[in-house]
Amino acid sequence: MKLAKMLTVGAVSAAALFALTGCFGFGKTATIKVDSKEVVISSDKKANDGNVYVDMTLEVTNETKSTLKDFSSYEMALYDSNNNKISPESIYSSDSTNINSLSKSSDLQAGKTAKGDVIFQVEKGKKYTLHYTPMDSSYKKLKDVEVAVDMSKISDNSANLKTMAGNYIDAVFLGKTDVKSNLKNDLNSEGAQFKSDFTKDLISNFKDETITVSSSDAQTIVSSFMATNAAKSKGTFAIKEMYSDYAVVTVKPQTINLDDLDLSNEASDWISANSGKYDDYDKGMAAFSKYILSKMPTEIAKLSAKDPNYVPTDGYEMILKKGTDGKWTFDSDTGTDNYDFKDLQQAFSSDIVGNN
């Protein structure tokens, strides 16, 4: 009787031990770690109302001593509280890259870890269970590996991306000096370059109008233009594409335009007041130019912001990329086929920058 009692106690203790060791991962087929959950936005695939696409970065480790065959996101699914199954999505960026990087099947060797992204369409705030169905070397399905996923804790970078796009416009195109930004771009340097290009191209533009303008006069006009634009321009920003390391922000700006300047009255007044005063044409044109240029800053300050001469239906595209250092950079390379950026430069310079 005593022996029987000892055996019973031993059996219970052994069962408890096995249960305990199971909690620490012994006998598990695989473990799944969810590194991050980020909202993604596709330009050609829209989530249903109230839902979002979520990019889950996973680390899946083979805890067995043999190979798990054909590991991929196709063996994964989310289940909601009503046990509804949600399959992974194939989302492609504008450069045809499949954001669901775990969609490609490959064998997962014993003890090895696969890391990558899988996309699901979910409802924010809900709790789900992620299921992974592994297969052994003979393609036999093993017991599901499960992990709880709380979709109330999703990173959404859209507001930050729109803020950074606005920061670039404020600092570079509008000449604002108090801009604090998370962008990696050197905004002071790029702003100085834009202002320099604007001044140089404005001088060339005036030559076409037979008005002589000095570098100093051109700088004054550009400064007046940018200051007025900074006070009056507006911009509507939207996210066209958004992934963990690549985004396209669109902007529809309203800006002032030098084409709206009307100096005909000033020109007539000067001609009337100086009729017959100049025998030398060049001297007369120089005096006329000086007078007209002196009136421009005051008249520029009266201009109202409006849509530029050309705006794409969705707005100008601003491309942002995140580097391995985790910092975002706006693509402002004019040496590439970055046509939207060139159009954006012209929208904030009355079609002057880059047009000469």
Protein Blocks (a to p, Z undefined) as FASTA:
>chain_A
ZZmmmmmmmmmmmmmmmmmmmmnogoiabdcddfbdcddddfkbccdehiacdddddddd
dfbfbdcehiafklgccddfkopacdddddddfkopafblmlpgcdddehiacddddddd
ddehiacddddddddfkopacddddddddfklccdfklmmmmmmmmmmmmmmnopakbcc
fbfbdfklmmmmmmmmmmmmmmmmmmmnopacdfklmmmmmmmmmmmmmmmgccddddfb
dcfkbccdddddddddfklpccklmmmmmmmmmgokamblklmmmmmmmmmmmmmmmmmm
mpccdddfbdcfkopaddddddfkopacddfbfkbcclklmmmmmmmnoomgopZZ
